[in-house]
Amino acid sequence: MYDTHMTAPILVTGASGNVGSAVLRRLVDAGVPVRAGSLNRVDLPGAEYARLDFTDPATWTAYDGVEVMFLLRPPHLSKPDTQMAPSLDAARAAGVRHVVFLSLQGADRNRVVPHAKLEAWLRGSGVAWTFLRPSFFMQNLTTTHRSDIRDRDEILLPAGRGATAFVDVEDIADVAAVTLLDPAAHEGRAWTPTGPEALTYGEVAARLTEVLGRPIRYRAASLPRYALHARAELGMPWAMVGVTSAIFSVARFGRAGGLTDDARTVTGRAPRGFTEFARREAHAWARPGEAAES
């Protein structure tokens, strides 16, 4: 069990992002030493900041003194074999002994996604590992697809009529914190936290319509149509377009709706549902002067 009296900090990579910042807050609240590793500065009382760029060896001193690490792949690094592995080698050499990796639901079956390559690297690294393979983040609708919903009243994706087992990032962070605080208990485990229900994007649009008080529609796009839209309207780099296209294809083929009870198993608490999330985050899709239901 991780000794909370030890002076070795837990390193949280991607600490300025949605998941990383939530994990960081939980570890600070737990009172353990924690280091925020990120390209962008993180100022959170109780956490030290270390600039970390997986492609810049000058920043790999962020690993010094670290034994347990939360690993998050930056979306723009689509070639982990060359863009991340050297940095992870440095982490291992610096003394990192356990990595909790934020992977992706189905990464063990979808070899196209970069997460699968990182899982393979970790399995062969000699470092203890725990994989978190969450389903599709609810928060992607408040970040990546926010402008579609807020400005165009639509969700345009190549997911067909397939259902997706959405999960709240808050639940992912809860699971991550538990594994980081007691890594030995989760060594060699792959957890797949999901929400309590699988929804099609048509059903998601209906829930948003109810919460926001205006019609939101789902447009099932082809892969080429989505790719052009994601690049031109959502501003995604092509590498991210490719990864997200692969993820939505899993949903289109009916393979993204699998539910688990892993969030409850690890944390002892039921995961949050989509409607609860939508009401909590309704302000993200509200237009100026518009009051969303709460």
HUTAWO-V808213 format. One line per field, one symbol per residue. phi: phi as a letter, one per 30 degrees, with the letter a starting at -180 (. if undefined). A space follows every 10 residues. Layout:
BEGIN
phi->???
END
This chain:
BEGIN
phi->.dddcdcddd ccdidccede dddedddddd icdbbccadc dccbejbccb dbbecbedcd deddiccbbc cbddedccbd eccbeedddd ddddjdcbcc cdcaeiddcc ddddeddddd dddcdicdbb cccddddedd dcbecddddd cchabcbcch cddbddbded dddddddddd dbdddcdicb cbdbddbcbd dddddddded ddibdccccd cdddddeddd ddcciddedd edddddddde dddicccdcb cdddddcibd ddcddedddd ceedcddeic cddb
END
